[in-house]
Amino acid sequence: MKITETMGIGECVAKFPNTVPVFMSFGMSCLGCSAARFENIGQGARAHGIDVDKLIEELNKVVDKGDDACGCGCGCE
């Protein structure tokens, strides 16, 4: 597992840009907002009422697939 709930949102997006569509699909479209600069993934997800474990699972699926993944978080290949 490369991404954990304690990783910063901004750090995650900077390190793994293919995670952006996953965040968006979970309703976390505020990746550029000021809160994304200091909140970690767990804090941001909870603030939006999102299942943190499911989000982390989907983020890691995309990261594990590499750049060839579609980035949608749907598990397609």
Buried (B, 14 or more C-beta within 10 A) or exposed (E): EEBEBEBBBBBBBEEBEBBBBBBBBBEBEBBEEEEBEEBBBBBBBEEBEBEBEEBBBBBBBBBEBEEEBEBBBBEEE
